[in-house]
Amino acid sequence: MRIRGKGLLGAIGWCLLAGVLLQLFFIARIGLMAWLAPESTAFQRSEATQLALSGQWTWAQQWVPYAQISNNLKRAVIASEDGDFLDHEGIDWDAIEAAKARNAAAQARAQAQQERAQQQQKKAQQRAQRRIERLEKAGRPVDDALLATASGAQSPVVVQARLVGASTISQQLAKNLFLSGERTFFRKAQEFLLTQYLEHLLGKRRILEIYLNNVEWGAGVFGAESAARQYFNKPAAQLTALEAARLAVMLPRPKYYQQRPGSPYLASRSGTIAARMRGVDIP
């Protein structure tokens, strides 16, 4: 028993040592980013692999210094993604609580909608069954669509809640730089630690510079310079307020809006962000 106990303690010790070494590795990597731009992010490498496997390889990215990115874009991204960017220390706890409340309400609405839709589907099934019975009594043929409705063979009703997140710009950068997209407690804990390293080793200005140069703006389109040239045929330094707002609104779903440039929501939300960004301070 003593030998087994020592073996267990030894394994725990090695795991703790590995964890400490991993954190030191992250700290060293982030420390270097104060002077050296990251060549790529974990998210970009994952996207590159998917593009290569799909046979649709396209890639556009060009690093530009902070001064060569329009202040309009800096303000727009902060206004759209993280309004308290300059005030929090990486984690916006108030935003997290607000998002939890909104998501709980959204899930409740979705559940109610699904129950109503299922009731309607059940009623349609019952009506179809009664109609089949009348047709059979009259000796008339029953079409396949009616049979499918009566048997409940149609696709089940699924109503999904539209959930909102509360990740700050610093959290998004931490995740994109180093982490996978899986949702686990350990990954979230590591994201929290990385966010603190970024905040204390780099500061807001450098965080925003790295973020804007690496964030995705469409399939194979990364960074402000590539996005500005892709969508407006101009450098990032020359983006107008409305152009910057439009790019900022794309960020949560860049590939979606890349395929839907005429989206009414994209247009209306861009106007809202353009108005809001006037009062935004930048680092």
VMD Tcl script that draws the C-alpha trace (Angstrom):
set ca {
  {0.00 0.00 0.00}
  {2.85 2.36 0.83}
  {4.45 1.70 -2.55}
  {1.18 2.42 -4.33}
  {0.74 5.58 -2.28}
  {4.21 6.77 -3.18}
  {3.52 6.02 -6.84}
  {0.33 8.05 -6.74}
  {2.04 10.96 -5.03}
  {4.84 10.78 -7.58}
  {2.37 10.89 -10.48}
  {0.59 13.88 -8.93}
  {3.93 15.60 -8.46}
  {4.88 15.07 -12.10}
  {1.49 16.39 -13.23}
  {1.92 19.50 -11.10}
  {5.42 20.02 -12.47}
  {4.15 19.63 -16.03}
  {1.41 22.17 -15.30}
  {3.89 24.68 -13.89}
  {6.24 24.22 -16.87}
  {3.32 24.73 -19.25}
  {2.41 28.01 -17.56}
  {6.03 29.15 -17.71}
  {6.04 28.33 -21.42}
  {2.92 30.44 -21.98}
  {4.36 33.30 -19.93}
  {7.57 33.24 -21.98}
  {5.65 33.16 -25.27}
  {3.45 36.07 -24.25}
  {6.41 38.02 -22.90}
  {8.11 37.79 -26.29}
  {4.96 39.17 -27.93}
  {5.69 42.51 -26.32}
  {8.35 42.91 -29.03}
  {7.69 40.17 -31.60}
  {4.44 39.65 -33.47}
  {3.10 36.07 -33.31}
  {3.67 34.29 -36.61}
  {0.34 32.49 -36.33}
  {-2.30 31.52 -33.79}
  {-3.72 28.13 -32.82}
  {-7.02 29.13 -34.41}
  {-5.32 30.13 -37.67}
  {-3.41 26.85 -37.84}
  {-6.66 24.95 -37.33}
  {-8.37 26.96 -40.07}
  {-5.41 26.47 -42.42}
  {-5.66 22.71 -41.95}
  {-9.37 22.72 -42.72}
  {-8.89 24.86 -45.82}
  {-6.12 22.60 -47.07}
  {-8.21 19.47 -46.52}
  {-11.17 21.01 -48.32}
  {-9.05 21.88 -51.35}
  {-10.18 25.51 -51.19}
  {-6.95 27.06 -50.00}
  {-7.11 30.83 -49.77}
  {-5.18 32.92 -47.26}
  {-4.76 36.64 -46.76}
  {-2.96 38.23 -43.81}
  {-0.60 41.17 -43.46}
  {0.65 42.56 -40.17}
  {0.51 46.34 -39.85}
  {1.62 48.43 -36.86}
  {-0.93 49.87 -34.45}
  {-0.54 53.35 -35.95}
  {-1.47 52.04 -39.41}
  {-4.85 50.74 -38.28}
  {-7.64 53.30 -38.45}
  {-8.76 54.62 -35.09}
  {-12.26 54.14 -36.46}
  {-11.71 50.38 -36.50}
  {-10.23 50.34 -33.00}
  {-13.24 52.23 -31.66}
  {-15.72 50.13 -33.62}
  {-14.30 46.81 -32.43}
  {-14.26 47.96 -28.80}
  {-17.82 49.30 -29.10}
  {-19.06 46.07 -30.67}
  {-17.03 43.43 -28.85}
  {-15.95 44.80 -25.48}
  {-17.28 48.19 -24.40}
  {-15.39 48.14 -21.08}
  {-12.08 47.06 -22.64}
  {-10.08 49.85 -21.01}
  {-11.70 49.42 -17.60}
  {-11.56 45.70 -16.81}
  {-8.54 43.52 -16.11}
  {-9.26 40.93 -18.76}
  {-12.53 39.49 -17.44}
  {-15.75 41.51 -17.46}
  {-17.69 39.89 -14.61}
  {-20.68 42.22 -15.00}
  {-20.98 41.28 -18.67}
  {-20.77 37.59 -17.77}
  {-23.65 37.90 -15.29}
  {-25.72 39.88 -17.80}
  {-25.06 37.26 -20.49}
  {-26.13 34.47 -18.12}
  {-29.41 36.23 -17.47}
  {-30.06 36.87 -21.18}
  {-29.20 33.28 -22.09}
  {-31.48 31.87 -19.39}
  {-34.34 33.98 -20.72}
  {-33.55 32.95 -24.31}
  {-33.52 29.27 -23.39}
  {-36.86 29.63 -21.62}
  {-38.38 31.29 -24.69}
  {-36.95 28.60 -26.97}
  {-38.36 25.86 -24.76}
  {-41.81 27.48 -24.82}
  {-41.65 27.86 -28.61}
  {-40.61 24.23 -29.03}
  {-43.49 23.02 -26.85}
  {-45.98 25.07 -28.88}
  {-44.51 23.80 -32.15}
  {-44.69 20.20 -30.93}
  {-48.33 20.66 -29.95}
  {-49.11 22.06 -33.40}
  {-47.28 19.14 -34.99}
  {-49.29 16.69 -32.91}
  {-52.56 18.38 -33.91}
  {-51.53 18.22 -37.58}
  {-50.80 14.52 -37.13}
  {-54.26 13.92 -35.64}
  {-55.96 15.89 -38.44}
  {-54.06 13.87 -41.03}
  {-55.09 10.61 -39.39}
  {-58.77 11.61 -39.42}
  {-58.53 12.61 -43.07}
  {-56.94 9.27 -43.96}
  {-59.79 7.46 -42.26}
  {-62.33 9.46 -44.28}
  {-60.49 8.78 -47.54}
  {-60.25 5.07 -46.82}
  {-63.97 4.87 -46.04}
  {-64.69 6.62 -49.33}
  {-62.36 4.24 -51.18}
  {-60.12 7.05 -52.33}
  {-56.30 6.90 -52.54}
  {-54.12 8.38 -49.78}
  {-51.00 10.25 -50.86}
  {-47.60 9.63 -49.28}
  {-47.31 13.12 -47.78}
  {-50.50 12.64 -45.81}
  {-49.33 9.25 -44.58}
  {-46.00 10.75 -43.48}
  {-47.77 13.49 -41.52}
  {-50.09 11.04 -39.81}
  {-47.27 8.68 -38.84}
  {-45.14 11.47 -37.43}
  {-42.37 10.75 -39.95}
  {-41.70 14.44 -40.49}
  {-38.61 15.95 -38.89}
  {-38.99 16.66 -35.17}
  {-39.34 20.29 -34.20}
  {-36.14 21.70 -32.67}
  {-36.03 25.33 -31.52}
  {-32.58 26.50 -30.49}
  {-31.99 29.49 -28.26}
  {-29.72 32.19 -29.65}
  {-27.14 32.52 -26.89}
  {-24.79 35.44 -26.37}
  {-21.26 35.38 -25.00}
  {-19.39 37.76 -22.75}
  {-15.78 37.13 -23.73}
  {-13.60 40.22 -23.67}
  {-11.12 41.08 -26.40}
  {-8.35 39.81 -24.12}
  {-10.14 36.49 -23.61}
  {-10.76 36.10 -27.33}
  {-7.10 36.75 -28.05}
  {-5.97 34.26 -25.38}
  {-8.23 31.58 -26.85}
  {-7.24 32.25 -30.46}
  {-3.52 32.35 -29.70}
  {-3.17 29.13 -27.78}
  {-6.33 27.08 -27.25}
  {-8.65 24.72 -29.08}
  {-12.36 25.30 -29.51}
  {-13.43 22.61 -27.02}
  {-15.62 23.68 -24.10}
  {-14.27 22.16 -20.90}
  {-13.58 23.41 -17.39}
  {-9.82 23.00 -17.82}
  {-9.77 24.88 -21.12}
  {-11.79 27.72 -19.57}
  {-9.45 27.81 -16.57}
  {-6.45 28.00 -18.88}
  {-8.14 30.79 -20.85}
  {-8.54 32.74 -17.60}
  {-4.84 32.36 -16.76}
  {-3.73 33.30 -20.27}
  {-5.94 36.37 -20.16}
  {-4.21 37.51 -16.98}
  {-0.78 36.95 -18.52}
  {-1.78 39.04 -21.55}
  {-3.14 41.87 -19.43}
  {-0.09 42.10 -17.15}
  {2.68 41.41 -19.68}
  {1.40 43.26 -22.74}
  {-1.12 45.92 -21.77}
  {-4.22 47.12 -23.62}
  {-2.55 48.76 -26.61}
  {-0.48 45.72 -27.54}
  {-3.39 43.36 -26.90}
  {-5.58 45.34 -29.28}
  {-2.80 45.52 -31.88}
  {-2.24 41.75 -31.86}
  {-5.98 41.07 -31.83}
  {-6.72 43.30 -34.81}
  {-3.87 41.78 -36.81}
  {-4.96 38.18 -36.23}
  {-8.74 38.05 -35.83}
  {-10.74 36.24 -38.53}
  {-12.80 38.30 -40.99}
  {-13.88 35.52 -43.32}
  {-12.63 32.22 -44.71}
  {-8.87 32.65 -44.98}
  {-9.07 36.38 -44.23}
  {-7.18 37.40 -41.10}
  {-6.30 40.78 -39.70}
  {-7.46 44.34 -40.27}
  {-5.28 45.03 -43.31}
  {-6.47 41.99 -45.25}
  {-10.09 42.63 -44.26}
  {-9.95 46.28 -45.36}
  {-8.50 45.31 -48.73}
  {-10.84 42.34 -49.14}
  {-14.08 44.22 -48.49}
  {-13.26 47.86 -49.29}
  {-10.16 47.71 -51.50}
  {-8.20 50.07 -49.26}
  {-5.64 49.83 -46.44}
  {-6.79 49.54 -42.84}
  {-5.48 53.04 -42.13}
  {-8.13 54.57 -44.43}
  {-11.28 52.90 -43.14}
  {-14.20 55.25 -42.56}
  {-16.39 55.05 -39.48}
  {-19.18 53.14 -41.23}
  {-16.74 50.76 -42.96}
  {-15.05 50.08 -39.63}
  {-18.41 49.50 -37.94}
  {-19.38 47.02 -40.65}
  {-16.17 45.03 -40.12}
  {-16.71 45.07 -36.35}
  {-20.25 43.71 -36.69}
  {-18.93 40.82 -38.81}
  {-16.62 39.54 -36.06}
  {-18.91 37.14 -34.18}
  {-19.86 35.39 -37.47}
  {-17.33 36.46 -40.12}
  {-17.87 33.57 -42.54}
  {-21.63 33.96 -42.34}
  {-21.55 37.65 -43.21}
  {-18.84 37.10 -45.81}
  {-21.43 35.07 -47.73}
  {-24.26 37.52 -46.96}
  {-22.96 41.04 -47.57}
  {-26.50 42.30 -48.09}
  {-27.73 41.16 -44.67}
  {-30.25 43.68 -43.26}
  {-28.95 43.03 -39.75}
  {-25.38 43.76 -40.84}
  {-26.47 47.11 -42.27}
  {-28.64 48.16 -39.32}
  {-26.20 47.02 -36.66}
  {-23.36 48.82 -38.43}
  {-25.26 52.08 -38.09}
  {-25.77 51.44 -34.39}
  {-22.07 50.73 -33.80}
  {-21.02 53.76 -35.88}
  {-23.09 55.97 -33.60}
  {-21.90 54.29 -30.42}
  {-18.18 54.41 -31.26}
  {-18.06 58.21 -31.07}
  {-17.79 58.03 -27.31}
  {-15.27 55.17 -27.19}
  {-11.74 55.77 -25.93}
  {-8.84 53.74 -27.33}
  {-5.50 52.77 -25.80}
}
mol new
graphics top color blue
foreach p $ca { graphics top sphere $p radius 0.5 }
foreach p [lrange $ca 0 end-1] q [lrange $ca 1 end] { graphics top cylinder $p $q radius 0.2 }
display resetview
